[in-house]
């Protein structure tokens, strides 16, 4: 779906456009409306619609002036359909000069609008396909060039070609980054591209051994395959790559950054530096970011919070599976890990308290009694607050996990028969993916309308309301805790259309995602 903004100073015209045209059938979705050109320009910048349907004559800023300013101010302006009650050649000529897709006379004929939308939709599809093709070709070309520079000594002819293709200036400052994770996935290159690491001074590549790296340019020529990147961004980029991989894969990632190089003739040495740093630090279980030139970067150190979060996340999953032996071993290992990473007993107790909350939540979701679980635990092992040393804390956490696993073994058979519990649980786990009520009903062998009624009965919300609430809550968490861009957050929580995500977020929270993120950052300052 492409977003469309409606602009007219006559309320009845706006209402007619909304009700008379089957926008969704033509592949469009109304994302907003404005009564004058000034408001429209603000909304265009904010919502980034693909199409604007605008009147010609409006107060303050007319339709043609709106098109002119939008085309001048925005790098990727929307398409325009111009409406006018004046059958004057000069208006049509001006509209075409401003690159309007169509010029239609009022009163608007729905067939004419539908035909214009169909033609425009075909054009947008062709443009998007062409842009995807160009982007893919550019990235593949950059990858081939980088690999040649890695394998061979720089020759003047090859360097000139690389400078031209990558769009960087001779002598530009370069860095090479190599990444590694515990995962055996071979699509890290694609994952980084999808997260936005392709352009703006960054080119992802794979070497001959299918290891993934990035070439980062801190200054260059015209913005082409690589574009331009500010020097201050090198460290920021490295930590963003680390966060992206850790969040996406659910496990620690290691990013090794080479020293500085001037020009493509040093690419081979930069790659060797980053690869050597990667190999030296591969045994670092916490992952993190390591730099070759220690004079300008922090000392490499394990990311303690990521390691511990991963340990306790695995432990929670094993408790849900219910096998006693791995639970005992891994519960004890999680507490020992706290000690190894320098946490005092109070810090380790904080991790144990978070585990308590997670396990009690699971019990409650299965219609069990968390209070009963905790009372039994305290009778056998005492209260968490009273734990004074690691030995007592380890016994407590092992007991907590075993008691919970035992309770879950009794609760699960009862709840397995509860289809709605399974359906709600499925949404809780899979809300980031594309979910629709009819597909859910088919999955759980139920009539879609009846499932919708049961969903409302059990959750107090319609299926779509519940799904959107889950996505927006996760979006708020990502905006608060990660440096991801708005479009990246939208994709991660299940909205492939960033503009639609912005609308949903504002409807749910009353503010735009950028305002929400900026508000949190200002509070932290």
NORQUI-V742679 format. One record per residue. N is the residue number from 1. RES is the residue in one small letter. OMEGA is omega as a letter, one per 30 degrees, with the letter a starting at -180 (NA if undefined). Layout:
# NORQUI-V742679
<<N | RES | OMEGA> <N | RES | OMEGA>>
This chain:
# NORQUI-V742679
<<1 | x | l> <2 | x | l> <3 | x | l> <4 | x | l> <5 | x | l> <6 | x | a> <7 | x | l> <8 | x | a> <9 | x | l> <10 | x | a> <11 | x | a> <12 | x | l> <13 | x | l> <14 | x | a> <15 | x | l> <16 | x | l> <17 | x | a> <18 | x | a> <19 | x | a> <20 | x | a> <21 | x | l> <22 | x | a> <23 | x | a> <24 | x | l> <25 | x | l> <26 | x | l> <27 | x | a> <28 | x | l> <29 | x | l> <30 | x | a> <31 | x | l> <32 | x | l> <33 | x | a> <34 | x | a> <35 | x | l> <36 | x | a> <37 | x | a> <38 | x | l> <39 | x | l> <40 | x | a> <41 | x | l> <42 | x | a> <43 | x | l> <44 | x | l> <45 | x | a> <46 | x | a> <47 | x | l> <48 | x | l> <49 | x | l> <50 | x | a> <51 | x | l> <52 | x | l> <53 | x | a> <54 | x | l> <55 | x | l> <56 | x | a> <57 | x | l> <58 | x | l> <59 | x | l> <60 | x | a> <61 | x | a> <62 | x | a> <63 | x | a> <64 | x | l> <65 | x | l> <66 | x | l> <67 | x | a> <68 | x | a> <69 | x | l> <70 | x | l> <71 | x | a> <72 | x | a> <73 | x | a> <74 | x | l> <75 | x | l> <76 | x | a> <77 | x | l> <78 | x | l> <79 | x | a> <80 | x | l> <81 | x | a> <82 | x | l> <83 | x | l> <84 | x | l> <85 | x | a> <86 | x | a> <87 | x | a> <88 | x | a> <89 | x | a> <90 | x | l> <91 | x | a> <92 | x | a> <93 | x | l> <94 | x | l> <95 | x | a> <96 | x | l> <97 | x | l> <98 | x | l> <99 | x | l> <100 | x | a> <101 | x | a> <102 | x | l> <103 | x | a> <104 | x | a> <105 | x | l> <106 | x | f> <107 | x | a> <108 | x | l> <109 | x | a> <110 | x | l> <111 | x | l> <112 | x | l> <113 | x | a> <114 | x | l> <115 | x | l> <116 | x | l> <117 | x | l> <118 | x | l> <119 | x | a> <120 | x | l> <121 | x | l> <122 | x | a> <123 | x | l> <124 | x | l> <125 | x | l> <126 | x | a> <127 | x | a> <128 | x | l> <129 | x | l> <130 | x | a> <131 | x | l> <132 | x | l> <133 | x | l> <134 | x | l> <135 | x | a> <136 | x | l> <137 | x | a> <138 | x | a> <139 | x | l> <140 | x | l> <141 | x | l> <142 | x | a> <143 | x | l> <144 | x | a> <145 | x | a> <146 | x | l> <147 | x | l> <148 | x | l> <149 | x | l> <150 | x | a> <151 | x | a> <152 | x | l> <153 | x | a> <154 | x | l> <155 | x | a> <156 | x | a> <157 | x | a> <158 | x | l> <159 | x | l> <160 | x | l> <161 | x | a> <162 | x | l> <163 | x | a> <164 | x | a> <165 | x | a> <166 | x | l> <167 | x | l> <168 | x | a> <169 | x | l> <170 | x | l> <171 | x | l> <172 | x | l> <173 | x | a> <174 | x | l> <175 | x | l> <176 | x | l> <177 | x | l> <178 | x | a> <179 | x | l> <180 | x | l> <181 | x | l> <182 | x | a> <183 | x | l> <184 | x | a> <185 | x | a> <186 | x | a> <187 | x | l> <188 | x | l> <189 | x | l> <190 | x | a> <191 | x | l> <192 | x | l> <193 | x | a> <194 | x | l> <195 | x | l> <196 | x | l> <197 | x | l> <198 | x | a> <199 | x | a> <200 | x | l> <201 | x | a> <202 | x | l> <203 | x | l> <204 | x | l> <205 | x | l> <206 | x | l> <207 | x | a> <208 | x | l> <209 | x | l> <210 | x | l> <211 | x | a> <212 | x | l> <213 | x | l> <214 | x | l> <215 | x | a> <216 | x | l> <217 | x | l> <218 | x | a> <219 | x | a> <220 | x | a> <221 | x | a> <222 | x | a> <223 | x | l> <224 | x | a> <225 | x | l> <226 | x | a> <227 | x | a> <228 | x | l> <229 | x | l> <230 | x | a> <231 | x | a> <232 | x | a> <233 | x | a> <234 | x | l> <235 | x | a> <236 | x | l> <237 | x | a> <238 | x | a> <239 | x | l> <240 | x | l> <241 | x | l> <242 | x | a> <243 | x | a> <244 | x | a> <245 | x | a> <246 | x | l> <247 | x | a> <248 | x | a> <249 | x | a> <250 | x | l> <251 | x | a> <252 | x | l> <253 | x | l> <254 | x | l> <255 | x | l> <256 | x | a> <257 | x | l> <258 | x | l> <259 | x | a> <260 | x | l> <261 | x | l> <262 | x | l> <263 | x | a> <264 | x | l> <265 | x | l> <266 | x | a> <267 | x | a> <268 | x | l> <269 | x | l> <270 | x | l> <271 | x | a> <272 | x | l> <273 | x | a> <274 | x | a> <275 | x | l> <276 | x | l> <277 | x | l> <278 | x | a> <279 | x | a> <280 | x | a> <281 | x | a> <282 | x | a> <283 | x | l> <284 | x | a> <285 | x | a> <286 | x | a> <287 | x | l> <288 | x | a> <289 | x | l> <290 | x | a> <291 | x | l> <292 | x | a> <293 | x | a> <294 | x | a> <295 | x | a> <296 | x | a> <297 | x | a> <298 | x | l> <299 | x | l> <300 | x | l> <301 | x | a> <302 | x | l> <303 | x | a> <304 | x | a> <305 | x | a> <306 | x | a> <307 | x | a> <308 | x | l> <309 | x | l> <310 | x | l> <311 | x | a> <312 | x | l> <313 | x | l> <314 | x | a> <315 | x | l> <316 | x | l> <317 | x | l> <318 | x | l> <319 | x | l> <320 | x | l> <321 | x | l> <322 | x | l> <323 | x | a> <324 | x | a> <325 | x | l> <326 | x | l> <327 | x | a> <328 | x | a> <329 | x | a> <330 | x | l> <331 | x | l> <332 | x | a> <333 | x | a> <334 | x | l> <335 | x | l> <336 | x | l> <337 | x | l> <338 | x | a> <339 | x | a> <340 | x | a> <341 | x | l> <342 | x | l> <343 | x | l> <344 | x | a> <345 | x | a> <346 | x | l> <347 | x | l> <348 | x | l> <349 | x | l> <350 | x | l> <351 | x | l> <352 | x | l> <353 | x | l> <354 | x | l> <355 | x | l> <356 | x | a> <357 | x | a> <358 | x | a> <359 | x | l> <360 | x | l> <361 | x | l> <362 | x | l> <363 | x | a> <364 | x | l> <365 | x | l> <366 | x | l> <367 | x | l> <368 | x | a> <369 | x | a> <370 | x | a> <371 | x | l> <372 | x | l> <373 | x | a> <374 | x | l> <375 | x | l> <376 | x | a> <377 | x | a> <378 | x | l> <379 | x | a> <380 | x | a> <381 | x | a> <382 | x | a> <383 | x | l> <384 | x | a> <385 | x | a> <386 | x | a> <387 | x | a> <388 | x | a> <389 | x | a> <390 | x | a> <391 | x | l> <392 | x | a> <393 | x | l> <394 | x | l> <395 | x | a> <396 | x | a> <397 | x | l> <398 | x | l> <399 | x | l> <400 | x | a> <401 | x | a> <402 | x | l> <403 | x | a> <404 | x | a> <405 | x | l> <406 | x | l> <407 | x | a> <408 | x | l> <409 | x | l> <410 | x | a> <411 | x | a> <412 | x | l> <413 | x | l> <414 | x | a> <415 | x | l> <416 | x | l> <417 | x | a> <418 | x | a> <419 | x | a> <420 | x | l> <421 | x | l> <422 | x | a> <423 | x | a> <424 | x | l> <425 | x | l> <426 | x | l> <427 | x | l> <428 | x | a> <429 | x | a> <430 | x | a> <431 | x | l> <432 | x | a> <433 | x | l> <434 | x | a> <435 | x | l> <436 | x | a> <437 | x | a> <438 | x | l> <439 | x | l> <440 | x | a> <441 | x | l> <442 | x | a> <443 | x | a> <444 | x | l> <445 | x | a> <446 | x | l> <447 | x | a> <448 | x | a> <449 | x | a> <450 | x | l> <451 | x | l> <452 | x | l> <453 | x | l> <454 | x | l> <455 | x | l> <456 | x | a> <457 | x | a> <458 | x | a> <459 | x | a> <460 | x | a> <461 | x | l> <462 | x | l> <463 | x | a> <464 | x | l> <465 | x | a> <466 | x | a> <467 | x | a> <468 | x | l> <469 | x | l> <470 | x | a> <471 | x | a> <472 | x | l> <473 | x | l> <474 | x | l> <475 | x | l> <476 | x | l> <477 | x | a> <478 | x | l> <479 | x | a> <480 | x | a> <481 | x | a> <482 | x | l> <483 | x | a> <484 | x | l> <485 | x | a> <486 | x | l> <487 | x | l> <488 | x | l> <489 | x | a> <490 | x | a> <491 | x | a> <492 | x | a> <493 | x | l> <494 | x | l> <495 | x | l> <496 | x | l> <497 | x | a> <498 | x | a> <499 | x | l> <500 | x | l> <501 | x | a> <502 | x | l> <503 | x | a> <504 | x | a> <505 | x | a> <506 | x | l> <507 | x | a> <508 | x | a> <509 | x | a> <510 | x | l> <511 | x | l> <512 | x | l> <513 | x | a> <514 | x | l> <515 | x | l> <516 | x | a> <517 | x | l> <518 | x | l> <519 | x | l> <520 | x | a> <521 | x | l> <522 | x | l> <523 | x | a> <524 | x | l> <525 | x | NA>>
